Amino acid sequence: MLVILPQVGDRRRGGLARLIEADEGYALMAIREVLHDVLVGTAASHGGRLMKTMGDGALLEFASPVDAVTCATVVQSVLAERAASEPEDRRVLLRIGVNLGDVVAQADGDLYGDGVNIAARLESIASPGGIAISGKVHDELQGKVNLLFEDQGEQSLKNVARSVRVYALGGGPFEAKATGKPLPLPDKPSIAVLPFTNMSGPDDEYFCDGMVEDIITALSKVRSLFVIARNSSFTYKGRAVDVKQVGRELGVRYVLEGSVRRAGNRLRITGQLIDAATGHHVWADRFDGNTEDIFALQDEITQQVVSAIEPSLRAIEIEHAKRKPTEDLAAYDLYLRALPEFHSLSEASFRRAEQFLRVAIDRDPNFGEAWAALADCLARLVFPGWIDLQTGASEAC
């Protein structure tokens, strides 16, 4: 039995109360439209059954985790598109929690039990416009849907005796704090690369994030290292964090952080490697060069980090960590511009990503990662029915 529990809300701005205070008539009409037309209508087309509504919330039952999560992503995508064209004080966002568990059906048809309780707690910690699912649901999705949930670790939920593994998708920054016991360290050197600070302004955010992703990938190719995936390390983006806390939550010995500044064709990257157990700096350096040298700079950072962690690593392993995806810097820049569009989960964002990737491939037809990202993008457009498999790619692109 699987339950999905969405609710109108932006906890920081009052949710339903904020909408009603601004315009009660509009708020009630908008919430009814969202719950009954968008949510219930979409759920019906995915095999969902409405159990009850609760003011600005609803309880639905699905037989399949895939159907429940697919319904949730479609609903959030529809609402995100609508919100983009509405004034901020009239936007209606949902928080959605999805859980897989046993429930008890009462004579009146209502559902109770641990499965419903956990779904309600997941909804309460989800971001406005986002989805929070339990580890059980995430396990059922593997190999069945092409969605990238971010691991939020073990969470202590209200009135739930045991901690619950939570995964999040979409919305703003996840607000719950991981609790529970520190993760044990692996049996080989372990490292988490935190998002670097962008010193060049918001227009270069994609460039900074993409470069960090490349460093993570390069480090992960060193067989003697245990490297935390981008999905986990990027949950700390935009947050002031204690590296000791990061080490405990991710189960790593080392944390790499830094900054990127780009001025014209000039590029400056700073990096510092910190022992998460003690908080002491193991290594720090600054790298200057041209944007044309970005791949060489990434390789140099990777090599120095590896050497600082494990001096005995052989040169061939460091060589395996090097990565040069394309000789065309403009194609690489377009590829990096496409990556953030995948996180918005809306048709418009995926169409923009497709445009960036097609131009990148036109510039370099041998750019394998751009081809892979384009295939992923088209799959995400096909999955909710935004483009037709028989007609192929979007006519708009």
C-alpha positions in Angstrom: 0.0 0.0 0.0 1.4 3.4 -0.9 0.1 6.8 0.1 0.9 10.3 -1.2 0.1 13.3 0.9 0.4 16.8 -0.7 -0.3 20.1 1.1 -0.2 23.7 0.1 2.6 25.4 1.8 5.5 27.8 2.1 6.4 27.5 5.8 8.5 30.6 5.7 5.7 32.8 4.4 2.6 31.3 6.0 1.3 28.9 3.3 -2.5 28.8 3.3 -2.8 31.6 5.9 -0.8 33.9 3.7 -3.0 33.3 0.7 -6.2 33.7 2.6 -5.0 36.9 4.3 -4.1 38.5 0.9 -7.3 37.5 -0.9 -9.6 34.9 0.7 -11.9 34.4 -2.3 -9.0 33.9 -4.7 -7.2 31.6 -2.2 -10.1 29.2 -1.7 -10.7 29.1 -5.5 -7.1 28.6 -6.3 -6.5 25.8 -3.7 -9.7 24.0 -4.8 -8.5 24.1 -8.4 -5.1 22.8 -7.5 -6.3 20.0 -5.3 -9.4 18.9 -7.3 -8.5 19.7 -10.8 -4.7 19.4 -11.0 -3.9 16.9 -8.3 -7.0 14.6 -8.3 -7.3 14.7 -12.1 -3.6 13.8 -12.6 -3.8 11.1 -9.9 -6.8 9.4 -11.6 -4.8 9.1 -14.8 -2.1 7.4 -12.9 -4.2 4.9 -11.0 -4.5 7.0 -7.9 -7.5 7.1 -5.6 -8.5 10.1 -3.5 -9.1 9.0 0.1 -9.9 12.4 1.6 -9.2 16.1 1.5 -8.1 18.1 4.6 -8.5 21.8 3.9 -5.4 22.6 1.9 -4.2 18.9 1.9 -5.2 15.6 0.5 -4.6 11.9 1.0 -4.3 9.6 -2.0 -3.6 5.9 -2.4 -1.7 4.2 -5.2 -1.0 0.6 -5.9 2.4 1.3 -7.5 5.4 3.5 -6.2 6.2 4.3 -9.8 2.6 5.6 -10.5 2.7 7.7 -7.3 6.0 9.4 -7.9 5.2 9.9 -11.6 1.9 11.6 -10.6 3.7 13.7 -8.1 6.4 14.9 -10.6 3.7 15.7 -13.2 1.7 17.7 -10.7 4.7 19.7 -9.5 5.7 20.4 -13.1 2.3 21.7 -14.0 2.2 23.9 -10.9 5.7 25.2 -11.5 4.7 26.3 -15.1 1.7 28.1 -13.7 3.6 29.8 -10.9 6.1 31.2 -13.4 3.4 33.3 -14.9 1.6 34.4 -11.7 2.5 37.1 -9.2 4.4 35.8 -6.3 1.7 36.5 -3.8 -0.8 34.4 -5.8 1.3 31.3 -6.4 0.0 28.1 -5.0 2.8 25.5 -4.3 2.4 22.0 -3.0 4.7 20.0 -0.7 4.3 16.3 -1.4 5.3 13.3 0.7 5.3 9.8 -0.6 5.7 6.6 1.5 5.4 2.9 1.0 3.9 1.1 4.0 1.0 -0.8 5.6 -2.2 1.1 6.3 -5.5 0.3 8.0 -8.8 1.1 6.2 -11.6 2.2 8.5 -15.3 1.6 7.9 -15.6 5.2 6.5 -13.0 4.4 3.9 -10.3 6.6 5.6 -6.7 5.3 6.0 -4.6 5.2 9.1 -1.4 3.7 10.3 2.3 4.1 10.1 2.4 4.4 6.3 0.1 7.4 6.4 1.9 9.0 9.4 5.3 8.8 7.7 3.9 10.2 4.5 2.5 13.2 6.5 5.9 13.8 8.1 7.7 13.6 4.8 5.3 16.2 3.4 6.0 18.5 6.3 9.7 18.6 5.6 9.5 18.8 1.8 10.3 22.1 0.1 7.5 24.1 -1.4 7.2 22.8 -5.0 9.2 19.7 -4.0 8.7 16.0 -3.3 10.1 14.0 -0.3 10.0 10.2 -0.5 11.1 7.5 1.9 14.0 5.1 1.3 11.5 2.3 0.7 9.9 4.3 -2.2 13.4 5.2 -3.6 14.4 1.5 -3.6 11.3 0.6 -5.6 12.1 3.3 -8.3 15.5 2.0 -9.2 15.7 1.1 -12.9 12.1 2.1 -13.4 12.1 5.9 -13.6 14.7 8.4 -14.8 14.5 10.9 -11.9 17.4 12.2 -9.9 16.5 12.3 -6.2 19.0 13.8 -3.7 19.8 11.8 -0.7 19.1 13.8 2.4 20.3 11.1 4.8 18.6 9.7 7.9 16.0 12.0 9.3 14.3 12.0 12.7 10.6 12.6 12.0 8.1 13.8 14.5 6.2 10.9 16.3 8.2 8.3 14.4 10.3 6.1 16.6 12.9 5.1 14.0 14.9 7.4 11.7 13.8 7.4 8.1 16.0 7.7 5.0 14.7 10.6 2.9 15.2 11.6 -0.7 14.2 14.9 -2.2 13.3 16.2 -5.6 12.7 19.8 -6.8 11.6 22.8 -4.8 13.9 25.0 -2.8 16.7 24.0 -0.3 15.8 21.0 1.8 15.2 22.3 5.4 15.3 19.3 7.6 18.5 18.4 9.4 20.1 15.0 9.4 20.2 13.3 12.8 21.1 9.9 13.8 24.5 8.2 14.2 27.6 9.3 12.2 28.3 7.1 9.1 31.3 4.8 9.5 34.4 5.7 7.4 35.1 3.4 4.5 38.3 1.2 4.4 40.0 3.6 2.0 40.6 7.4 1.8 37.3 9.1 1.4 36.4 12.6 0.2 33.4 14.9 -0.4 33.8 17.8 -2.8 31.5 20.6 -1.7 30.0 23.1 -4.2 32.6 25.8 -4.8 31.7 29.4 -4.1 31.0 31.4 -7.2 32.8 34.7 -7.0 31.8 36.0 -10.5 28.1 36.6 -10.1 24.9 34.6 -10.7 25.4 34.3 -14.5 28.4 32.0 -13.8 26.8 29.8 -11.3 26.3 27.0 -13.9 30.0 27.2 -14.8 31.2 26.9 -11.2 28.9 23.9 -10.5 29.8 22.2 -13.7 33.5 22.5 -13.0 33.0 21.0 -9.6 31.1 18.1 -11.1 34.0 17.5 -13.4 36.4 17.4 -10.4 34.1 14.9 -8.6 34.1 12.7 -11.7 37.8 12.9 -12.1 38.4 11.9 -8.5 36.0 9.1 -8.7 38.1 7.5 -11.4 40.9 7.0 -8.9 40.3 3.4 -7.7 42.1 4.0 -4.4 39.6 6.8 -3.3 36.1 6.6 -2.0 34.3 9.7 -3.5 30.9 11.0 -2.4 28.5 11.4 -5.3 27.5 14.9 -6.5 23.8 14.4 -5.4 24.9 14.1 -1.7 27.6 16.7 -1.6 25.5 19.3 -3.4 22.8 19.2 -0.7 25.2 21.6 1.2 25.1 24.2 -1.6 24.3 27.7 -0.3 24.6 26.6 3.3 27.2 27.6 5.9 28.4 24.2 7.1 30.9 22.8 9.6 33.3 20.4 7.8 33.2 18.2 10.9 29.5 17.9 10.5 29.8 17.1 6.8 32.3 14.4 7.6 29.9 12.8 10.2 26.9 13.0 7.9 28.5 11.7 4.8 31.0 9.3 6.4 34.2 10.9 4.9 37.6 11.7 6.2 38.4 14.6 3.9 36.4 17.6 2.5 37.4 19.7 -0.5 36.0 23.2 -0.8 37.0 26.3 -2.8 36.0 29.1 -5.0 35.9 30.0 -8.7 36.3 33.5 -10.2 36.1 34.2 -13.9 36.8 37.6 -15.4 36.7 37.6 -19.2 39.1 34.8 -20.3 40.9 34.8 -17.0 40.1 32.1 -14.4 41.1 31.7 -10.8 40.3 28.6 -8.8 41.2 28.2 -5.1 40.9 24.9 -3.2 41.5 23.7 0.3 41.5 20.1 1.5 40.4 19.7 5.1 40.6 16.8 7.5 37.0 16.5 8.6 37.9 14.6 11.8 40.1 17.5 13.1 39.2 20.5 11.0 42.8 21.0 10.1 43.9 22.1 6.6 45.8 19.3 4.8 46.4 21.3 1.6 45.5 24.6 0.0 46.5 26.3 -3.3 45.4 28.8 -5.9 45.3 28.1 -9.7 45.3 30.9 -12.3 44.9 30.4 -16.0 42.8 31.1 -19.1 39.4 29.5 -19.7 41.1 27.6 -22.5 43.2 25.9 -19.8 40.2 24.8 -17.7 40.7 21.1 -18.3 44.4 21.3 -17.4 43.5 23.2 -14.2 41.0 20.6 -13.3 43.6 17.9 -13.8 46.1 19.8 -11.7 43.7 20.2 -8.8 42.7 16.5 -9.0 46.4 15.4 -9.0 47.3 17.6 -6.0 44.3 16.5 -4.0 45.1 12.8 -4.7 48.7 13.4 -3.8 47.8 15.1 -0.6 45.5 12.3 0.5 47.6 9.3 -0.6 51.2 10.1 -1.7 51.8 6.5 -2.6 49.2 6.5 -5.4 50.8 5.5 -8.6 51.1 8.0 -11.5 48.9 5.8 -13.7 46.0 6.1 -11.3 46.3 9.9 -11.3 46.4 9.7 -15.1 43.1 7.8 -15.1 41.6 10.6 -13.1 42.2 13.1 -15.9 39.3 14.0 -18.1 39.0 16.1 -21.2 35.5 15.8 -22.6 35.9 18.2 -25.6 38.4 20.4 -27.3 35.7 23.0 -28.0 35.3 25.3 -25.0 32.1 26.8 -26.4 30.5 23.3 -26.6 31.6 22.6 -23.1 30.1 26.0 -21.9 26.7 25.1 -23.6 26.8 21.7 -21.9 27.3 23.3 -18.5 24.4 25.7 -19.2 22.1 22.8 -19.9 22.8 20.9 -16.6 20.9 23.3 -14.2 17.8 23.1 -16.4 17.5 19.4 -15.4 16.7 20.3 -11.8 13.6 22.4 -12.5 11.5 19.5 -13.7 9.4 21.6 -16.0 8.7 21.2 -19.7 10.2 24.6 -20.4 13.4 23.9 -18.6 13.9 20.6 -20.4 13.3 22.3 -23.8 15.9 24.9 -22.9 18.4 22.1 -22.0 17.7 20.4 -25.3 18.5 23.6 -27.2 21.8 24.0 -25.4 22.8 20.4 -25.9 21.9 20.3 -29.6 24.0 23.4 -30.3 26.9 21.8 -28.3 26.7 18.7 -30.4 26.6 20.7 -33.6 29.9 22.3 -32.5 31.5 19.0 -31.5 29.7 15.8 -32.8 32.1 13.7 -30.8 31.2 15.2 -27.4 29.9 12.0 -25.8 28.7 13.6 -22.5 26.5 16.1 -24.4 25.0 13.2 -26.4 24.3 11.3 -23.1 22.7 14.4 -21.5 20.6 15.0 -24.6 19.3 11.4 -24.5 18.4 11.9 -20.8 16.7 15.2 -21.6 14.6 13.7 -24.4 13.6 10.8 -22.1 12.4 13.3 -19.5 10.3 15.0 -22.1 8.8 11.8 -23.3 8.1 10.4 -19.8 5.3 12.9 -18.9 4.0 13.0 -22.5 5.5 16.4 -23.5 6.8 15.0 -26.7 5.6 12.0 -28.7 7.9 9.0 -29.3 6.5 8.6 -32.8 7.3 12.1 -33.8 10.7 12.2 -32.1 12.3 15.3 -30.8 10.4 18.5 -29.8 9.3 20.5 -32.8 10.1 23.6 -30.9 13.7 22.7 -31.0 
